[in-house]
Amino acid sequence: HEVMTVRGVRALAQDGNFEIHFLYAERNQRLAEALQLIRDRLGPDGADRMVPVPTSNTTGPFDALRNHFCPFRCRALIRQLQSIDPEMLIVSQDEIESGSLALFAARRARIRAVSYIPLPHRHSEMGAKFATLRDAINTPLFRIPDAFVTISRNMKRKLRDRGVDQPILVVFNGIDAARFSPGDGNAERRRLRLPAGSRIVGMAGRIDFNHKGQNRLVRALKNAPDWHAAFLGEGPDEQHLRRLPKELGIEGDRVHFLPWSDHPEHFFRAIDVLALPSRFEGFPLVMLESVCCGTPVFASDVDGMSEFLPKAWRFPKGDSAALGDLLRNFGSRDHAAETERLREDVMARMTKASFAAGFVDAIAELAERAPGLTAEVY
């Protein structure tokens, strides 16, 4: 979500009709560098339109409860907002609890707030600790923003299910479709040292069993003995994932591990199928990137995957056996035409350019296209 937020800020800055102050956690140096790059590229005449502002604020579990009962946590942020005097505060949130400090600050400072949120899920859906309590605490947060921007129609429905009756605009995520394009799969396998002549199902991203479900893919190999699995990335469950094939009696040479790369397009071209056995998602970029590389995606029948992918590529959430069945029957149908149809859909609606235009239009609409708007992004 940080990637899309940065792209949205870049689009607002380049549009020329917005003055942006971006408050970011001072410890997030990667974000600071991305913001400074945007400012540098605007040149001397445009640098004042994008001002990075470091803050000492941090987020964590039960933030909504702490922010509600500890108003002193908001004071520094309120002072920063009042010194800028924005007409609107855009709060970039993963889910409603993260970024809640900014929502409370906006309400207390009487500043119009818009939540840009990709995951309006309940914590019970996400398998979080103390989920029932956290859902009860967080539900009132959905009444604070004056409007929402989210990333898919399914996420808009989830917001309505959470009791939101404020305006909700949908801006689909966008990718660099020129970069993510079909290529020579055999050459990519040689580059990544993946076995030639074998069918390979892959996963790319943070290794987190509760969220992404890499363990479910390994279990699916029991039902698809002719397949190999390849994992691109690192994460908290990496060591467990490395042990799992042996624990399940799966030959070690059928499971491959690659460190994360800033060029995942090579990985998408090298594999036969991308798997997304996630518990929950928003509208995953890797799904769009994979189909643009000509690689089909087998995914849990939830969230953005159920909205975008054909029914034949989806399986019940958590059902490793069903994923294994899809892999085992992979050769019984031609996936190329469906993959090309989805690639054309991405090219038409989900590129970096279409996202930039959509994000600017959404913010302009919510601001009633007021000239000289000051948009504060948190």
N, C-alpha and C positions, 0 to 999 in steps of 0.2 A: 504493500500500500504506500510505503514511503516513495517508491519509484513513481507511482502514478501521481502522488501529491506534488513531487518535484516537477513532473511534466505539466501539471496543471498550473503551477506557479509560473513556470517558464512561459506558458501560453498567455496567461494574464499579463505578464510583464511585456511580452512582445506585442500584445494587442495595442498597448499605448493609452488605453482609456482608464487604467487602474493604477493607483498608487498602493504598493504592497509593503507592509511590514511583516516579516516572517519571524515569529517567536519560536525558537528551537532550544532544546535542551543543550546546554553548553558542553556537555560531555560527548555529544554526538558529532564528532569531528567529520565523519563522512558526509553527513547532511550539511554541515557548515561549509565544506568544500564545494558541494554541489550548488548551494545557494550563491556562494561567491562567484562561481563560474558563470551562473546566469547573469549576475550583475556585471561582471567583466565584459560579457558578450553584448550587453546593451550599449556599451560605449559611454563616453563622458556625458553625452546628452541624455542618456536614459538611466544612468546609475541611480538617480534619486527615486526612480519608480519602483525599485526593489531593494529594500533595506533589511538585511538580516539582523535579528535582535536576539542575543543569547539570554537564556533564563536559567535559573538554578532548579527549576521544577522537575520532579521525577514522578513516575507512575508506578503503581503496584496493585496487588489484590486488595479488595475492600476499599479502593480509593473513594468510591461514592460515599461510603459511610464516614470515612475520615474527613472528607471535604465538607460534608454536611454539618458535622458536629464540631469541627475545628476550623472556624471561619478565618483564623489567623493565617491558615495555609494559603488563602486567596489574596492576602493583602498586597504582597509584592507584585503579583500579577495584575491586580486591579490598578495599582499605581502606574505600572507600565502601560496598561491600556488607556488610562486617563491621560497620560502624557502624550499619547499618539492621537487620541480622540477619533477612533475609526467610526465609519458609518456602519460597518458590518464586520463581524468576527466569523471567520470560517474555521471550524474546529475539525482538523483531520484526525479521525479516530479509527483504530482497528475495529474495536467494538465499543459499546456505549460507556463502559467503565473507564477505559483508557481515554484520557482527554476530558474526564469529568470536571477536573479542576477549572478548565477553561470555560465550561458551561456554567458552573457556579459563579465564576468571576464575571462572565458576561451578564448573568441575571442581576447580580448585585450592583454592577456598574451601569445597568440599564442600556446595554449595547445589543443590538440586533445580532442573533447568532444563527449560523447555518452549520449543520453537522454533515461532514463528508464522511460517510461510513460504509464500508464494504461488508461488515459482519454484524448485522442486527440480531444475531442468534441469541437464544437463551443459553445460559451457562450449562443447563441440563443437556442441551443438544451437543455442546462442545465437550462434555465429559469433565468439566472443571470440578475442583474440590469445593465443597460447601455450596453446590450449585443452587439448591432450592433457596437458601438464605440469600445468596448473591443476586439471584433473579428478583427476589422480593425487594431487596434494597435498590436495585438498579432500575426497576420499572418506572419510578417517577422521573428518571432522567430523560426519558423519551418525550416528556411534556415541556422540557426547557427550550430546545431549539425552535426558532420561528419557521424553519424549513429544513429539509434534508436533501442531500444529493447522494445517490447510491449507484451501484454498478450493474444491476440487472433487474429484470421484471420480477424475478423470484425474490430478490432482496427487497423490492418495493412491497411485495405481498407480505413478507415477514415483518416489515415495519408497520403495516396496517394491522397485522395480527398482534403486535405489541401495543396497540392502542393509539398509534400515531394518526391524528387527523389533520396535521399541518401539511402544507404542500410538499410533495416528494418528486424530484426530478431524477431521471435515469440517464447516466452518462456511461456508456460501455467502456471498459478498459481498451487500450490500444497498444499494438506492438509494431515493431519495425518490420513490416512485411517484406521489404527488400532484402533485409538481412536473413530472415527466416524463410528460406526458399528451398525447393527440392535440390538434391545434389547426389553425388556418387556414394551410395551407402557402403560399398566395398572399400573404397578409399578411406572413408571415415572410420571404418572398423580397424583398418591397418593403423591409422593415426592413433586410435584409442587403445589399440592392442586387445580388441575384442575378437572372439573366435569367428572365423569365416565359416560359412556353410551351416551355421546353427540359427535357429530362430531365437531372437532375443526380445524379451519384454523389459522395459526400462522404467525407472522412476527418477525424477530430478527434483532436488530441493532438500529442505531441512529434514533430517532423519528424526522423526517424532512419531512414535507408534500411535499415541492417542489421537493426534490430528491427521497425519498423512497415511498411516497404516502400512508402512513398509513390511511389517511382520505378516500382514495379510497376503501380500504378494508372495512372500517366501512359502507360506502355507499353500498357496494356490499351485505352486510347482509340483506338489504331491499329486495333483489332479491333471498335470500337464507334463509328463515325464520327458517329452522331447524338447522342452524349452529351457533356455538359460534366462537368468535375470541379471540386470546390471543396474547399479545404484550410483547416481551422480550427486554428491553432496556430503555434508557432515551434519552432526546434530547430537542431542543428548542420548539417543538410543543407538548410536553407531556401534558401540562395542557389543551390545546385546544382539544387534542385527548380524554382526560378524559371527557370533556363536550359534545363531539360530539354525542355519542349515545342518550343522552337525547334530544338534539336539533333535531335529526332525528326521534325521536319517537321509538327508539330501546330499548328494555328492558335492564336495567343495568346489569342484571345477565348473559347476553349473551356476555359481553365483559370483558376480564380479563387482568390485568396488572402485570407484573413481573419485578423486577429490573434486570439489566444486570448481567450475571453470566459468569465466566471464563470457565464454563462447559456447553456450549449450546447444547451439544449432548443430555443431558437429555430432553431438550425442543423439539428437533427435533424428538425424539422417542415418545414423549407424544402426538404430534399433528397428525392429519390425512393428512394435506396438508400444505406446506409452500407457502405463497404468496409473490410475488415480483412485485407489481404494480408500479415499478419505472419509473420515467421520463427518466432516463439514468442510465447506469451501465458500468463497464468494463467487468470483468468475475468474478462474485461475489463468494467469498468463501462459503457463506452460502448456495448457490445453490448446490455446490459440497458436502458440509457437510451433507445437508439434504438427498440427494439421497443415500449417503453412509450409512445413518441411516435407509434406507428403506422407506423414506417419499417422495412422489412425490412433484413437484414444479409447481405451476401455476404462470405464469409470463407475464409481458409486452413483446410484440413481438419486442424487440429491443436488440441491442448490443450482449453481451455474451449469453443472454438467447435465442435469436433466433438462435444462432450458436450451442448451446448445447442441448436444450430441444426439444422434439417432438412437431410438429405443434399442436397436439390436446391439449397440455398443455399451449398454448400461446394465448393471447388475445390482441386486439388493445390497444396501449398505451393510458392511461387515461380513458378507457371504464369500469367503475365500473359495469355497467349492464352485460357486457360480462363476467366479472369475476364472478359475481353472478350466471350467467347461468352455468358456468363450475362447480361451487360448487353444485348447485341444481341438476345437472346431474351426479354428482360424482359416484353414485352407479350404473350407467348404463354400466360401463365398468370396467374391471379388470386392475388396474394400476401396479400390482406387477411385471409382466414380463418386462414392460418398465423400471420400477425403477431398477430392477436387471441388465438390459442391461446397463443402465447409470452408475450404481455402478461399473460394470466391466470396463467400459471405464475410469472412474476415477482411478481405481486401476492400469490400464495399462499406463496412460499418465499424471496423475495429482496428484501424491503423492508428499510428501516432498522430497523424494529421486529423483524422476524424475525431479522435479523443480531444485533441487540443481545441478544435472548433466547438465541439459539444460542451466542453467544460466552460469555455468563455461564454457561450450562449446561455448556459445555465446560470452562471453567476450574474451575468448582465440582466437576465430575466428576473432573478431574485432581487437584484438591486434596482429594478425598474428602469434599468439603463440610465441611471443618474450620471451626468457628466462629472468627471473628476472624482469618482468614487474612491474612497480610501478603504481598501480591503485588508483587514488584519487576518493573517493565517497563523494558527497555532498548531 
